[in-house]
């Protein structure tokens, strides 16, 4: 059975994650089928707008922890097949219809969309601070959120759909029965626009998204390695075993005070 379902409504394509027993976690098969769905959307000239949603109580729970533990390494095992949407190659608008939890990688799926509708009570979380050695420093920045809110997001606090609607991250907040009708209503509006206007405007708005400066990206890469790497798998094992994690922090306790700096990453040094 397909765990990513697609449906056509004229020029609108619905892409639905359908692995509810795993809260639509991003396992190998799901990522493969999602890539295939977005490839079809990109390449079919009859399709102009995508509505992206999930089945069950989650939009997407993010990383498949079970697969990570079985593989013995954190994160996803590379790209199973090329995903043009993840690669930024889809020039057509994508509307998120968030039906429930959007956590970690699921939050990042919403983040890539152009317009967002969410049900009341949906829960969002940027999970990097819980699973890696650096929190999701960039997500609030991408969204243009105020610094305290971006910091809250980076440190792994959970947000309700209501809160994210208030800060401008979500376009529409609706009751569950209104989720898909509202998303389709937005899609139909986009189809009333002159085709060049729709494509050019989406392209322009994407160019205007905030980006993290290259020097800060280098610093982030250094910080991702600044600590005991074993804590990454410990966080996943503790999650799977429903226990409190036993984090080590640093191999050398003094490393806590030897932070990488912008100057060191510019010079290519370690201190």
VMD Tcl script that draws the C-alpha trace (Angstrom):
set ca {
  {0.00 0.00 0.00}
  {1.27 3.47 -0.89}
  {2.28 5.51 2.12}
  {2.22 8.71 0.09}
  {-1.09 9.16 -1.72}
  {-1.76 11.57 -4.55}
  {-5.00 12.90 -5.95}
  {-5.74 15.26 -8.83}
  {-8.38 17.97 -8.77}
  {-7.94 19.61 -12.14}
  {-4.68 21.57 -11.93}
  {-4.34 20.91 -8.18}
  {-2.42 17.92 -6.87}
  {-2.96 16.68 -3.31}
  {0.05 14.95 -1.77}
  {-0.89 13.13 1.41}
  {1.50 11.38 3.79}
  {-0.29 8.18 4.80}
  {1.65 6.39 7.50}
  {-0.58 7.22 10.48}
  {0.59 4.32 12.65}
  {4.06 5.98 12.66}
  {2.73 9.55 12.70}
  {3.98 9.89 9.10}
  {7.61 9.66 10.23}
  {10.17 10.18 7.49}
  {11.26 6.62 6.88}
  {13.04 5.44 3.74}
  {9.89 4.33 1.91}
  {7.94 7.47 2.76}
  {10.77 9.73 1.62}
  {11.08 7.73 -1.61}
  {7.38 7.99 -2.38}
  {7.25 11.66 -1.41}
  {10.12 12.38 -3.82}
  {8.25 10.54 -6.58}
  {5.08 12.52 -5.89}
  {6.88 15.87 -6.08}
  {8.68 14.75 -9.24}
  {5.30 14.05 -10.84}
  {4.00 17.43 -9.65}
  {7.05 19.24 -11.03}
  {7.12 17.53 -14.40}
  {3.41 17.38 -15.27}
  {2.49 20.55 -17.23}
  {-1.18 20.11 -16.29}
  {-0.46 20.53 -12.57}
  {0.04 24.03 -11.15}
  {-0.56 23.96 -7.35}
  {0.09 21.31 -4.70}
  {-1.74 20.83 -1.40}
  {0.49 18.91 1.01}
  {-1.09 17.20 4.04}
  {-1.05 14.11 6.26}
  {-3.32 11.36 7.54}
  {-4.18 10.78 11.20}
  {-3.14 12.88 14.16}
  {0.14 14.06 12.64}
  {1.19 15.96 9.57}
  {4.67 14.51 10.03}
  {6.58 13.49 13.17}
  {9.96 13.99 11.52}
  {12.89 11.58 11.65}
  {12.05 7.89 11.89}
  {13.83 7.12 15.16}
  {13.36 3.36 14.75}
  {15.19 3.36 11.43}
  {17.97 5.56 12.86}
  {18.50 3.17 15.75}
  {18.48 0.15 13.45}
  {21.08 1.85 11.24}
  {23.11 3.05 14.22}
  {23.38 6.60 12.92}
  {21.26 9.72 13.47}
  {19.20 11.43 10.82}
  {18.06 10.10 7.46}
  {20.25 7.77 5.44}
  {20.75 10.16 2.56}
  {18.20 10.73 -0.19}
  {16.66 7.47 -1.42}
  {15.87 9.16 -4.73}
  {16.21 12.73 -5.90}
  {13.49 14.97 -4.44}
  {13.08 18.09 -6.63}
  {11.06 19.91 -3.98}
  {13.68 19.42 -1.28}
  {16.30 20.49 -3.82}
  {14.40 23.73 -4.51}
  {13.64 22.85 -8.12}
  {9.83 23.11 -8.04}
  {8.70 26.49 -9.38}
  {5.02 25.85 -8.55}
  {3.37 26.92 -5.27}
  {2.90 24.38 -2.48}
  {0.26 24.86 0.24}
  {0.67 23.03 3.56}
  {-2.55 21.72 5.12}
  {-1.30 20.84 8.59}
  {-3.67 18.32 10.17}
  {-1.72 17.67 13.39}
  {1.78 17.33 14.82}
  {4.58 18.84 12.71}
  {7.78 17.94 14.52}
  {11.46 18.13 13.56}
  {11.70 17.18 9.91}
  {7.93 17.57 9.69}
  {8.29 21.20 10.77}
  {10.90 21.61 8.03}
  {8.44 20.27 5.45}
  {5.97 22.98 6.46}
  {8.79 25.53 6.40}
  {9.45 24.86 2.71}
  {5.85 25.57 1.68}
  {4.65 28.88 0.32}
  {1.29 29.11 2.15}
  {0.12 27.33 5.32}
  {-3.24 26.30 6.74}
  {-3.36 24.51 10.10}
  {-6.03 23.02 12.31}
  {-6.56 24.53 15.74}
  {-4.52 22.68 18.33}
  {-1.87 21.38 15.92}
  {1.54 21.20 17.60}
  {4.81 22.34 16.04}
  {8.37 21.75 17.23}
  {11.86 22.38 15.91}
  {13.60 19.38 17.44}
  {17.31 19.82 16.64}
  {18.18 20.94 20.18}
  {16.88 17.59 21.46}
  {18.58 15.38 18.87}
  {21.82 17.09 17.80}
  {24.54 19.29 19.33}
  {23.07 22.54 18.01}
  {19.48 23.71 18.13}
  {17.47 24.89 15.15}
  {19.06 28.33 15.05}
  {17.95 29.07 11.50}
  {14.23 28.28 11.42}
  {12.95 31.36 13.22}
  {15.33 33.44 11.11}
  {13.92 31.97 7.90}
  {10.44 32.85 9.14}
  {11.39 36.42 10.06}
  {10.32 35.88 13.68}
  {11.35 38.22 16.51}
  {14.60 37.14 18.15}
  {13.07 35.91 21.45}
  {10.54 33.80 19.55}
  {13.26 32.47 17.24}
  {15.33 31.59 20.31}
  {12.37 29.78 21.87}
  {11.96 27.86 18.63}
  {15.68 27.02 18.42}
  {15.68 25.61 21.96}
  {13.03 23.02 21.15}
  {9.98 24.54 22.84}
  {6.66 23.44 21.38}
  {4.30 25.86 19.68}
  {0.59 25.57 19.11}
  {-0.92 26.46 15.77}
  {-2.67 29.34 17.53}
  {0.66 30.81 18.66}
  {2.27 30.46 15.24}
  {-0.78 32.07 13.65}
  {-0.35 35.02 16.01}
  {3.31 35.51 15.03}
  {2.54 35.21 11.32}
  {3.95 31.76 10.56}
  {0.56 30.34 9.53}
  {-1.80 31.96 7.01}
  {-5.09 30.36 8.08}
  {-6.19 28.73 11.34}
  {-9.26 26.50 10.92}
  {-11.36 23.74 12.43}
  {-10.52 20.21 11.20}
  {-13.51 20.00 8.83}
  {-12.39 23.22 7.16}
  {-8.74 22.26 6.62}
  {-8.85 20.85 3.11}
  {-11.65 23.13 1.83}
  {-9.62 26.15 2.95}
  {-6.44 24.83 1.34}
  {-8.30 24.14 -1.91}
  {-9.89 27.59 -1.76}
  {-6.41 29.13 -1.59}
  {-5.24 26.90 -4.43}
  {-8.22 27.93 -6.58}
  {-7.37 31.59 -5.94}
  {-3.84 31.00 -7.21}
  {-5.26 29.46 -10.37}
  {-7.23 32.66 -11.11}
  {-3.97 34.59 -11.49}
  {-2.24 35.01 -14.86}
  {0.13 32.01 -15.08}
  {3.26 34.14 -15.48}
  {2.20 36.32 -12.55}
  {1.72 33.30 -10.31}
  {5.04 31.70 -11.26}
  {7.01 34.94 -11.17}
  {5.55 36.05 -7.84}
  {6.24 32.72 -6.14}
  {9.79 32.85 -7.52}
  {10.31 36.41 -6.29}
  {8.92 35.73 -2.82}
  {11.22 32.75 -2.45}
  {14.24 34.88 -3.37}
  {13.28 37.30 -0.58}
  {13.29 34.70 2.17}
  {15.88 35.50 4.87}
  {19.07 33.44 4.73}
  {21.81 32.80 7.25}
  {25.11 34.51 6.37}
  {27.90 32.17 5.13}
  {30.18 32.92 8.11}
  {27.37 32.00 10.51}
  {26.74 28.78 8.60}
  {30.42 27.90 9.07}
  {30.09 28.62 12.78}
  {26.98 26.44 12.94}
  {28.87 23.58 11.24}
  {31.61 23.84 13.89}
  {29.05 23.92 16.71}
  {27.36 20.80 15.33}
  {30.62 18.98 16.13}
  {31.32 20.74 19.44}
  {30.39 18.13 22.02}
  {30.19 14.41 22.65}
  {28.80 12.94 19.44}
  {27.46 9.94 21.38}
  {24.76 12.20 22.83}
  {23.08 12.27 19.44}
  {22.29 8.55 19.47}
  {21.61 8.61 23.22}
  {18.79 11.10 22.62}
  {17.22 8.76 20.09}
  {17.64 5.65 22.23}
  {16.09 7.41 25.23}
  {13.17 8.55 23.08}
  {12.56 5.02 21.79}
  {12.91 3.48 25.25}
  {10.77 6.18 26.89}
  {13.39 7.02 29.51}
  {15.40 10.01 30.62}
  {18.55 10.44 28.51}
  {22.01 10.17 30.03}
  {23.88 12.92 28.23}
  {27.67 13.36 28.52}
  {27.98 16.87 27.12}
  {31.67 16.99 26.19}
  {34.45 14.43 25.92}
  {36.70 16.95 27.67}
  {34.77 19.10 30.19}
  {37.02 22.04 29.31}
  {35.63 22.02 25.76}
  {32.57 23.73 27.19}
  {34.70 26.87 27.49}
  {36.54 26.49 24.17}
  {33.76 27.59 21.84}
  {34.33 27.96 18.11}
  {34.16 31.60 17.11}
  {33.41 33.49 13.94}
  {37.09 34.45 13.76}
  {38.23 30.83 14.06}
  {35.92 29.56 11.33}
  {36.91 32.43 9.03}
  {40.56 31.50 9.54}
  {39.87 27.78 9.27}
  {41.14 27.14 12.80}
  {39.71 25.03 15.61}
  {39.86 27.45 18.57}
}
mol new
graphics top color blue
foreach p $ca { graphics top sphere $p radius 0.5 }
foreach p [lrange $ca 0 end-1] q [lrange $ca 1 end] { graphics top cylinder $p $q radius 0.2 }
display resetview
